[in-house]
């Protein structure tokens, strides 16, 4: 249970369902309930396929490029830190997009499964294995689905200020996770360096 939570929480923070919620509402506010549900389904399927593909092909890509997991931890941590700082310091409002494609882009990716989530799941795979990582990823997608399904009700309850505040807290936690990843990557690099036999 403890390991599952350790795999679940970083993805939950990186996915930031409540933080993305105001953008989802902004993108879909002019649509009917049926159109909104269709876009929601499209976005979850897109997010799932991209996440699973990257989860299982990520290591293979690393091997081809000669990239170590420690390298990705440092690079991924820097990316997460940049994303979290950007979102902490600014708040982008959505705009009207094509209802035929918005479920896939930008909602499915990069809003739901973006660089932060992809970086997190690959690193979690190294720490907790495929079963816990995939189950944590799927459970988080279910949480996103429920959150977006009740988007109008949740937004009315939290208000714009509440949604924004929760988003800022989530991104602050994401920044802390990013620093942790960078630290672990540096430690792994140092350990690998001293363990290399001449």
N, C-alpha and C positions, 0 to 999 in steps of 0.2 A: 504493500500500500504506500509506503514511504517513497519507494522508487518511482511508483506511478505518479505520485504528486510532484516529485522532482522533475519528471518528464512533462507532466501536464501544465504546470504553472508557467514555465518559460514560453511555451506555445500560446497559452492563454494571454499572457502579457503582450507577446509579439503580434498576435492577431488583433487584439484590442477591439472587440466587437462593439462595445459601447462608444469607443472613440470614433469608429468608422460609421456608426449609426447615423449621426447628423448628415454625413455626406450621402449615405444611401437614401435618406429621406429627401434630401435636396435634389438628387438625381431623378427620383421617382414620384415626386409630389404631384406632377401633372398627369400621372397615369391612373388608369382604373385599377381596381383591386385585382382583377384577373391578370392584367398586364404586369402588375407589381409582383404577383406570385410567380408568373412565368419567368421574369427576370431573376427573382430570388433562386429558383431552381437551377437556372442556367449558371448563375454565379457560383453556387455551391458545387455543382458538377465540375466547372472549370477549375475552381480552387483545389478540389480533390485530385483531379487528374494531374495538374501541374505539381502539386506537392508530392504525390506518390511517385511520379516519374523522376523528379529531382532526388527524392529520397533514395531510390534504388540505383540511379545512374550517376549520382554525385561522386561516389567513390571511384567508379570506373573512369569518369572524366578526370578526376584527380590523378589517377594512375597514368593516364595518357600524357597529361601535362607535367607530370613529375612533381605535383604539389602534395605536400604532407598535410595531415590533419592539423598539425600545429600551425602551419602556414595559414590554413583556412580559418582557424580559430582567431588568429590575430587580424587577418583581413576582414573576416566576418564581423568581429567585434568592432572594428573601426567603422564598418558600414552601418552596423546597428547604432553605434554612438552618433554617427552623422544624422541618421534618420530620426533618432529620438530627440537630438538637439534641435533639428529643423522643426519637428512637430511641436516641441516645447515652446519655441520662439515665435511660431506663426500658426495661423489657422486658415486653411483654404476652404472657401465655400464652393459648393458644386455648381454645375451649370447643366443646361439641357444637352443630352446626348441622344444618339439614335437608340430607340428602344429595341432594335433588332440585335444590337451588339453590346450594349452597355452591361448586360449581365456577365459577359465574358471579360470585356475590357471597358472600363477600369475597375468594375466591382469585384469580379472573380479574381482577377490579378490586375494591378498590384495591391488593391485595397485589402482583400481578404488574405490571399497567399502572395505576399510580396517578398522583397529581399530579406526582411527581418525574419519572416516565418521560414523561408527556405534555408537561411543560414542556421537558424535555431534547430530545425529538424535534422539537418546533416550532422551537426555537432552532438545532438542528443542520441543519434544512432550510434555514434562511437562510444557513448557513455552507458546507454541503457539497452541497446539492441533494437531490432526491428519491431518486435511485438509491442513493447511499451511505447515506442515512438509512434508507430502507426495508430495504435488505439488512442493515444493522447491526441494525436492530430485529428482523427475522426470525431472524437468526442467534442473537441473544440469547434469543429465544423458544425456539429449538431447545435452547439450553443449559439453559434452565429446565425444558424437557420432560425432558431426560436426567437432570438433577439430581433432579427430583421422581419420575421413574420408578424411580430407584435410591435413593429417600429413606431407606428402612429401613437399607440397607447403609451409606450415607454417614453417617447419623446415628450408627450404631453405631461407625463408625471415628473420627469427630470427637469424639463425646461431647457432652453438653450444653454443657460449658464451652468446647470448641473451636468449636462452632457460634456460640455467643454472642460469642466473641472475634472471629471473622471478621466477624460482623455489625457489631460496633462499629468495626472498622477500615474497613469499607466505608462506613459512615455518616460517619466522619471525613473520608474522601476526598470524599464527597458534599457535606459542609460546605465543603470547599475549593473544589469546583466551583461551589457556590452563590455564594461570595464573588467568584469569577472572573466569573460571570454578572452580578452586581450592578455590579462594576467596569466591565465592557464596556458595560453598559446606560447607566451614568453618562457614560462617555466618548462613546458614540454620541449621547446627548442633548445634551451640550455641543457636539459637532461640528455636529449638526443645527441647534442654536440659532444658532451663528455663521455657518452657511452659508445661513440663511434670508435671502432678499432682501426689503428693505422694499417 
